[in-house]
């Protein structure tokens, strides 16, 4: 990454962290993926039960491999035979690993979901939520964060899952009501009622979509 962008991200991350603090959430800055993984493993105590949604960024920093192979109880929805039982168990997890479809530079987190397990668990359920967010997700305001979520994150995810949506074909949102739409629920996390529940590691790298 260009050194000027690295510097800009470093400065911008401090603004995001202040914004998160003002919203009763905790932000951390990581200069790269390795630092982000180290910080995540400092936040999650060994022995914790851990669930997750489709957080590519958590995979990209090596966190998913680390908790699967480490001294944690990973609730693996991909391997679960009874998906509903797995979902209900996930609601009671110690940690939920997530990423964001977009964030504002004053600490608001935006997520869009189809099945909606991810947004529901961010909103309530698991005792703590740990977001891994690349600085490429940070936008100037809620309007641009929503536009990013719908025109960058959602079409890319629709393509990734091979869904039959207009955005998968055109690369941009057509505000569809397709049966395959992944834009069923929109979650804007602007404040956490419970201090120490939501933690966000901002990584100075491009992560996820
Ligand atoms: S509303 Fe439809 S077209 Fe728009 S991003 Fe969501 S799935 Fe794609």
py3Dmol code that shows the C-alpha trace and the ligand (Angstrom):
import py3Dmol

protein = """\
ATOM      1  CA  UNK A   1       0.000   0.000   0.000  1.00  0.00           C
ATOM      2  CA  UNK A   2       1.211   3.526  -0.818  1.00  0.00           C
ATOM      3  CA  UNK A   3       2.914   5.095   2.212  1.00  0.00           C
ATOM      4  CA  UNK A   4       0.702   8.193   2.024  1.00  0.00           C
ATOM      5  CA  UNK A   5      -2.410   6.020   2.213  1.00  0.00           C
ATOM      6  CA  UNK A   6      -0.887   4.153   5.154  1.00  0.00           C
ATOM      7  CA  UNK A   7      -0.340   7.471   6.950  1.00  0.00           C
ATOM      8  CA  UNK A   8      -3.812   8.724   6.070  1.00  0.00           C
ATOM      9  CA  UNK A   9      -5.377   5.485   7.360  1.00  0.00           C
ATOM     10  CA  UNK A  10      -3.370   5.740  10.582  1.00  0.00           C
ATOM     11  CA  UNK A  11      -4.734   9.238  11.217  1.00  0.00           C
ATOM     12  CA  UNK A  12      -8.274   8.361  10.156  1.00  0.00           C
ATOM     13  CA  UNK A  13      -8.303   5.319  12.441  1.00  0.00           C
ATOM     14  CA  UNK A  14      -7.781   7.603  15.464  1.00  0.00           C
ATOM     15  CA  UNK A  15     -10.936   9.517  14.495  1.00  0.00           C
ATOM     16  CA  UNK A  16     -12.884   6.264  14.117  1.00  0.00           C
ATOM     17  CA  UNK A  17     -11.652   5.051  17.524  1.00  0.00           C
ATOM     18  CA  UNK A  18     -12.809   8.302  19.182  1.00  0.00           C
ATOM     19  CA  UNK A  19     -16.164   7.930  17.441  1.00  0.00           C
ATOM     20  CA  UNK A  20     -16.500   4.359  18.706  1.00  0.00           C
ATOM     21  CA  UNK A  21     -15.670   5.465  22.262  1.00  0.00           C
ATOM     22  CA  UNK A  22     -18.402   8.117  22.078  1.00  0.00           C
ATOM     23  CA  UNK A  23     -20.815   5.280  21.178  1.00  0.00           C
ATOM     24  CA  UNK A  24     -19.851   3.037  24.101  1.00  0.00           C
ATOM     25  CA  UNK A  25     -17.785   0.738  21.876  1.00  0.00           C
ATOM     26  CA  UNK A  26     -14.033   0.069  21.947  1.00  0.00           C
ATOM     27  CA  UNK A  27     -11.737   0.567  18.966  1.00  0.00           C
ATOM     28  CA  UNK A  28      -8.151  -0.567  18.406  1.00  0.00           C
ATOM     29  CA  UNK A  29      -5.674   0.211  15.651  1.00  0.00           C
ATOM     30  CA  UNK A  30      -3.568  -2.511  14.021  1.00  0.00           C
ATOM     31  CA  UNK A  31      -0.877  -1.528  11.524  1.00  0.00           C
ATOM     32  CA  UNK A  32      -1.198  -4.816   9.636  1.00  0.00           C
ATOM     33  CA  UNK A  33      -2.842  -8.265   9.656  1.00  0.00           C
ATOM     34  CA  UNK A  34      -0.272  -9.735  12.061  1.00  0.00           C
ATOM     35  CA  UNK A  35      -0.892  -7.003  14.644  1.00  0.00           C
ATOM     36  CA  UNK A  36      -4.637  -7.444  14.192  1.00  0.00           C
ATOM     37  CA  UNK A  37      -4.413 -11.173  14.897  1.00  0.00           C
ATOM     38  CA  UNK A  38      -2.280 -10.551  17.991  1.00  0.00           C
ATOM     39  CA  UNK A  39      -4.750  -7.973  19.301  1.00  0.00           C
ATOM     40  CA  UNK A  40      -7.745 -10.231  18.614  1.00  0.00           C
ATOM     41  CA  UNK A  41      -6.146 -13.085  20.561  1.00  0.00           C
ATOM     42  CA  UNK A  42      -5.435 -10.703  23.455  1.00  0.00           C
ATOM     43  CA  UNK A  43      -9.113  -9.734  23.539  1.00  0.00           C
ATOM     44  CA  UNK A  44     -10.498 -13.300  23.377  1.00  0.00           C
ATOM     45  CA  UNK A  45      -9.574 -15.334  26.485  1.00  0.00           C
ATOM     46  CA  UNK A  46      -8.636 -18.959  25.953  1.00  0.00           C
ATOM     47  CA  UNK A  47     -11.529 -21.305  26.631  1.00  0.00           C
ATOM     48  CA  UNK A  48     -14.089 -18.890  25.132  1.00  0.00           C
ATOM     49  CA  UNK A  49     -16.918 -20.188  22.987  1.00  0.00           C
ATOM     50  CA  UNK A  50     -16.805 -18.450  19.607  1.00  0.00           C
ATOM     51  CA  UNK A  51     -19.367 -18.159  16.829  1.00  0.00           C
ATOM     52  CA  UNK A  52     -19.137 -16.226  13.599  1.00  0.00           C
ATOM     53  CA  UNK A  53     -20.985 -15.098  10.504  1.00  0.00           C
ATOM     54  CA  UNK A  54     -19.412 -14.829   7.075  1.00  0.00           C
ATOM     55  CA  UNK A  55     -16.573 -12.530   8.150  1.00  0.00           C
ATOM     56  CA  UNK A  56     -13.971 -12.683   5.357  1.00  0.00           C
ATOM     57  CA  UNK A  57     -11.771 -10.184   7.198  1.00  0.00           C
ATOM     58  CA  UNK A  58     -11.479 -12.525  10.201  1.00  0.00           C
ATOM     59  CA  UNK A  59     -10.300 -15.258   7.806  1.00  0.00           C
ATOM     60  CA  UNK A  60      -7.867 -12.917   6.090  1.00  0.00           C
ATOM     61  CA  UNK A  61      -5.977 -11.995   9.274  1.00  0.00           C
ATOM     62  CA  UNK A  62      -5.746 -15.697  10.260  1.00  0.00           C
ATOM     63  CA  UNK A  63      -8.141 -15.395  13.200  1.00  0.00           C
ATOM     64  CA  UNK A  64     -10.522 -18.162  12.146  1.00  0.00           C
ATOM     65  CA  UNK A  65      -7.680 -20.680  11.752  1.00  0.00           C
ATOM     66  CA  UNK A  66      -6.229 -19.576  15.101  1.00  0.00           C
ATOM     67  CA  UNK A  67      -9.450 -20.106  17.057  1.00  0.00           C
ATOM     68  CA  UNK A  68     -10.245 -23.364  15.253  1.00  0.00           C
ATOM     69  CA  UNK A  69      -6.875 -24.833  16.168  1.00  0.00           C
ATOM     70  CA  UNK A  70      -6.377 -23.100  19.528  1.00  0.00           C
ATOM     71  CA  UNK A  71      -7.783 -23.614  22.995  1.00  0.00           C
ATOM     72  CA  UNK A  72     -11.269 -22.302  22.202  1.00  0.00           C
ATOM     73  CA  UNK A  73     -14.682 -23.810  21.624  1.00  0.00           C
ATOM     74  CA  UNK A  74     -15.444 -22.861  18.026  1.00  0.00           C
ATOM     75  CA  UNK A  75     -19.105 -23.235  17.092  1.00  0.00           C
ATOM     76  CA  UNK A  76     -18.781 -24.328  13.470  1.00  0.00           C
ATOM     77  CA  UNK A  77     -22.022 -23.706  11.595  1.00  0.00           C
ATOM     78  CA  UNK A  78     -20.577 -25.204   8.398  1.00  0.00           C
ATOM     79  CA  UNK A  79     -20.145 -28.568  10.106  1.00  0.00           C
ATOM     80  CA  UNK A  80     -23.332 -28.513  12.189  1.00  0.00           C
ATOM     81  CA  UNK A  81     -25.956 -31.079  11.220  1.00  0.00           C
ATOM     82  CA  UNK A  82     -28.694 -29.240  13.077  1.00  0.00           C
ATOM     83  CA  UNK A  83     -28.327 -25.675  11.801  1.00  0.00           C
ATOM     84  CA  UNK A  84     -31.047 -24.288  14.042  1.00  0.00           C
ATOM     85  CA  UNK A  85     -29.512 -25.786  17.175  1.00  0.00           C
ATOM     86  CA  UNK A  86     -26.152 -24.361  16.087  1.00  0.00           C
ATOM     87  CA  UNK A  87     -27.703 -20.918  15.596  1.00  0.00           C
ATOM     88  CA  UNK A  88     -29.304 -20.997  19.037  1.00  0.00           C
ATOM     89  CA  UNK A  89     -26.017 -22.109  20.591  1.00  0.00           C
ATOM     90  CA  UNK A  90     -24.283 -19.241  18.787  1.00  0.00           C
ATOM     91  CA  UNK A  91     -26.616 -16.710  20.410  1.00  0.00           C
ATOM     92  CA  UNK A  92     -25.183 -17.732  23.757  1.00  0.00           C
ATOM     93  CA  UNK A  93     -21.515 -17.660  22.677  1.00  0.00           C
ATOM     94  CA  UNK A  94     -18.877 -15.708  24.569  1.00  0.00           C
ATOM     95  CA  UNK A  95     -17.743 -14.053  21.330  1.00  0.00           C
ATOM     96  CA  UNK A  96     -19.183 -13.424  17.906  1.00  0.00           C
ATOM     97  CA  UNK A  97     -16.649 -12.655  15.154  1.00  0.00           C
ATOM     98  CA  UNK A  98     -17.860 -10.231  12.538  1.00  0.00           C
ATOM     99  CA  UNK A  99     -16.789  -7.748   9.948  1.00  0.00           C
ATOM    100  CA  UNK A 100     -18.580  -4.678   8.663  1.00  0.00           C
ATOM    101  CA  UNK A 101     -19.950  -3.968   5.239  1.00  0.00           C
ATOM    102  CA  UNK A 102     -19.031  -0.359   5.919  1.00  0.00           C
ATOM    103  CA  UNK A 103     -18.283   2.079   8.750  1.00  0.00           C
ATOM    104  CA  UNK A 104     -18.459   5.820   9.123  1.00  0.00           C
ATOM    105  CA  UNK A 105     -15.405   7.735  10.241  1.00  0.00           C
ATOM    106  CA  UNK A 106     -17.270   8.664  13.428  1.00  0.00           C
ATOM    107  CA  UNK A 107     -17.829   5.056  14.456  1.00  0.00           C
ATOM    108  CA  UNK A 108     -21.185   3.899  13.080  1.00  0.00           C
ATOM    109  CA  UNK A 109     -21.142   0.305  11.790  1.00  0.00           C
ATOM    110  CA  UNK A 110     -23.299  -0.750   8.819  1.00  0.00           C
ATOM    111  CA  UNK A 111     -24.230  -4.323   7.930  1.00  0.00           C
ATOM    112  CA  UNK A 112     -26.637  -5.856   5.433  1.00  0.00           C
ATOM    113  CA  UNK A 113     -27.821  -9.435   5.702  1.00  0.00           C
ATOM    114  CA  UNK A 114     -29.919 -12.000   3.884  1.00  0.00           C
ATOM    115  CA  UNK A 115     -30.429 -14.822   6.377  1.00  0.00           C
ATOM    116  CA  UNK A 116     -29.956 -12.199   9.089  1.00  0.00           C
ATOM    117  CA  UNK A 117     -28.230 -14.423  11.646  1.00  0.00           C
ATOM    118  CA  UNK A 118     -25.224 -12.110  11.464  1.00  0.00           C
ATOM    119  CA  UNK A 119     -27.073  -8.842  12.056  1.00  0.00           C
ATOM    120  CA  UNK A 120     -29.260 -10.353  14.761  1.00  0.00           C
ATOM    121  CA  UNK A 121     -26.200 -11.608  16.688  1.00  0.00           C
ATOM    122  CA  UNK A 122     -24.448  -8.282  16.351  1.00  0.00           C
ATOM    123  CA  UNK A 123     -27.541  -6.595  17.773  1.00  0.00           C
ATOM    124  CA  UNK A 124     -28.036  -9.003  20.659  1.00  0.00           C
ATOM    125  CA  UNK A 125     -27.080 -12.451  21.927  1.00  0.00           C
ATOM    126  CA  UNK A 126     -23.362 -13.287  22.133  1.00  0.00           C
ATOM    127  CA  UNK A 127     -21.729 -11.723  25.186  1.00  0.00           C
ATOM    128  CA  UNK A 128     -19.154  -9.858  23.090  1.00  0.00           C
ATOM    129  CA  UNK A 129     -18.817  -8.990  19.427  1.00  0.00           C
ATOM    130  CA  UNK A 130     -15.388  -8.572  17.850  1.00  0.00           C
ATOM    131  CA  UNK A 131     -15.294  -6.790  14.500  1.00  0.00           C
ATOM    132  CA  UNK A 132     -12.279  -7.011  12.205  1.00  0.00           C
ATOM    133  CA  UNK A 133     -12.478  -4.059   9.818  1.00  0.00           C
ATOM    134  CA  UNK A 134     -10.052  -3.072   7.053  1.00  0.00           C
ATOM    135  CA  UNK A 135      -9.638   0.672   6.618  1.00  0.00           C
ATOM    136  CA  UNK A 136     -11.027   0.259   3.098  1.00  0.00           C
ATOM    137  CA  UNK A 137     -14.466  -0.025   4.751  1.00  0.00           C
ATOM    138  CA  UNK A 138     -14.353   3.429   6.373  1.00  0.00           C
ATOM    139  CA  UNK A 139     -16.597   6.016   4.709  1.00  0.00           C
ATOM    140  CA  UNK A 140     -17.209   9.707   5.333  1.00  0.00           C
ATOM    141  CA  UNK A 141     -20.816   9.450   6.495  1.00  0.00           C
ATOM    142  CA  UNK A 142     -23.804   7.141   6.843  1.00  0.00           C
ATOM    143  CA  UNK A 143     -25.017   7.873   3.319  1.00  0.00           C
ATOM    144  CA  UNK A 144     -21.727   6.819   1.723  1.00  0.00           C
ATOM    145  CA  UNK A 145     -21.493   3.819   4.096  1.00  0.00           C
ATOM    146  CA  UNK A 146     -24.928   2.619   2.961  1.00  0.00           C
ATOM    147  CA  UNK A 147     -23.940   3.157  -0.664  1.00  0.00           C
ATOM    148  CA  UNK A 148     -20.766   1.154  -0.113  1.00  0.00           C
ATOM    149  CA  UNK A 149     -22.677  -1.665   1.572  1.00  0.00           C
ATOM    150  CA  UNK A 150     -25.191  -1.881  -1.263  1.00  0.00           C
ATOM    151  CA  UNK A 151     -22.968  -1.190  -4.270  1.00  0.00           C
ATOM    152  CA  UNK A 152     -19.683  -2.838  -3.285  1.00  0.00           C
ATOM    153  CA  UNK A 153     -20.193  -5.363  -0.471  1.00  0.00           C
ATOM    154  CA  UNK A 154     -23.586  -6.798  -1.444  1.00  0.00           C
ATOM    155  CA  UNK A 155     -22.878  -7.327  -5.183  1.00  0.00           C
ATOM    156  CA  UNK A 156     -19.521  -8.943  -4.384  1.00  0.00           C
ATOM    157  CA  UNK A 157     -21.122 -11.263  -1.848  1.00  0.00           C
ATOM    158  CA  UNK A 158     -23.937 -12.089  -4.287  1.00  0.00           C
ATOM    159  CA  UNK A 159     -21.313 -13.073  -6.865  1.00  0.00           C
ATOM    160  CA  UNK A 160     -19.346 -15.037  -4.263  1.00  0.00           C
ATOM    161  CA  UNK A 161     -22.406 -17.115  -3.340  1.00  0.00           C
ATOM    162  CA  UNK A 162     -23.525 -17.546  -6.968  1.00  0.00           C
ATOM    163  CA  UNK A 163     -26.856 -15.844  -6.330  1.00  0.00           C
ATOM    164  CA  UNK A 164     -29.287 -14.843  -9.015  1.00  0.00           C
ATOM    165  CA  UNK A 165     -29.583 -11.133  -8.265  1.00  0.00           C
ATOM    166  CA  UNK A 166     -29.306  -8.133 -10.586  1.00  0.00           C
ATOM    167  CA  UNK A 167     -26.191  -6.913  -8.755  1.00  0.00           C
ATOM    168  CA  UNK A 168     -24.420 -10.236  -9.339  1.00  0.00           C
ATOM    169  CA  UNK A 169     -24.835  -9.634 -13.070  1.00  0.00           C
ATOM    170  CA  UNK A 170     -24.396  -5.848 -13.204  1.00  0.00           C
ATOM    171  CA  UNK A 171     -22.014  -5.178 -10.316  1.00  0.00           C
ATOM    172  CA  UNK A 172     -24.210  -2.560  -8.708  1.00  0.00           C
ATOM    173  CA  UNK A 173     -27.404  -2.483  -6.661  1.00  0.00           C
ATOM    174  CA  UNK A 174     -30.720  -2.394  -8.516  1.00  0.00           C
ATOM    175  CA  UNK A 175     -32.786  -2.360  -5.295  1.00  0.00           C
ATOM    176  CA  UNK A 176     -34.196  -5.776  -6.162  1.00  0.00           C
ATOM    177  CA  UNK A 177     -36.833  -7.915  -4.489  1.00  0.00           C
ATOM    178  CA  UNK A 178     -35.334 -11.069  -5.927  1.00  0.00           C
ATOM    179  CA  UNK A 179     -35.926 -14.270  -3.904  1.00  0.00           C
ATOM    180  CA  UNK A 180     -32.131 -14.472  -3.712  1.00  0.00           C
ATOM    181  CA  UNK A 181     -31.659 -10.944  -2.379  1.00  0.00           C
ATOM    182  CA  UNK A 182     -29.107 -10.627   0.390  1.00  0.00           C
ATOM    183  CA  UNK A 183     -30.469  -7.227   1.367  1.00  0.00           C
ATOM    184  CA  UNK A 184     -33.259  -8.364   3.702  1.00  0.00           C
ATOM    185  CA  UNK A 185     -32.132  -6.613   6.874  1.00  0.00           C
ATOM    186  CA  UNK A 186     -30.044  -3.482   7.393  1.00  0.00           C
ATOM    187  CA  UNK A 187     -28.343  -2.985  10.741  1.00  0.00           C
ATOM    188  CA  UNK A 188     -26.927   0.397  11.721  1.00  0.00           C
ATOM    189  CA  UNK A 189     -25.009   0.066  14.968  1.00  0.00           C
ATOM    190  CA  UNK A 190     -24.812   3.618  16.302  1.00  0.00           C
ATOM    191  CA  UNK A 191     -24.480   2.928  20.048  1.00  0.00           C
ATOM    192  CA  UNK A 192     -23.933  -0.046  22.335  1.00  0.00           C
ATOM    193  CA  UNK A 193     -26.146  -0.119  25.388  1.00  0.00           C
ATOM    194  CA  UNK A 194     -23.681  -2.495  27.032  1.00  0.00           C
ATOM    195  CA  UNK A 195     -20.165  -1.189  27.603  1.00  0.00           C
ATOM    196  CA  UNK A 196     -17.372  -3.642  26.733  1.00  0.00           C
ATOM    197  CA  UNK A 197     -19.646  -5.676  24.442  1.00  0.00           C
ATOM    198  CA  UNK A 198     -18.582  -4.376  21.026  1.00  0.00           C
ATOM    199  CA  UNK A 199     -14.894  -4.239  20.083  1.00  0.00           C
ATOM    200  CA  UNK A 200     -13.555  -3.142  16.695  1.00  0.00           C
ATOM    201  CA  UNK A 201     -10.039  -3.777  15.401  1.00  0.00           C
ATOM    202  CA  UNK A 202      -9.262  -1.378  12.557  1.00  0.00           C
ATOM    203  CA  UNK A 203      -6.619  -2.858  10.277  1.00  0.00           C
ATOM    204  CA  UNK A 204      -4.466  -0.691   8.046  1.00  0.00           C
ATOM    205  CA  UNK A 205      -5.019  -2.917   5.037  1.00  0.00           C
ATOM    206  CA  UNK A 206      -7.686  -3.741   2.473  1.00  0.00           C
ATOM    207  CA  UNK A 207      -9.787  -6.564   3.925  1.00  0.00           C
ATOM    208  CA  UNK A 208     -12.979  -8.214   2.750  1.00  0.00           C
ATOM    209  CA  UNK A 209     -15.297  -6.500   0.298  1.00  0.00           C
TER     210      UNK A 209
END
"""
ligand_1 = """\
8
LIG
S -30.991 -5.139 -3.221
Fe -30.712 -6.812 -4.728
S -29.535 -5.846 -6.375
Fe -29.308 -4.543 -4.581
S -27.416 -5.243 -3.633
Fe -29.133 -6.285 -2.618
S -29.289 -8.239 -3.702
Fe -28.100 -6.861 -4.996
"""
view = py3Dmol.view(width=600, height=400)
view.addModel(protein, "pdb")
view.setStyle({"model": 0}, {"cartoon": {"style": "trace"}})
view.addModel(ligand_1, "xyz")
view.setStyle({"model": 1}, {"stick": {}})
view.zoomTo()
view.show()
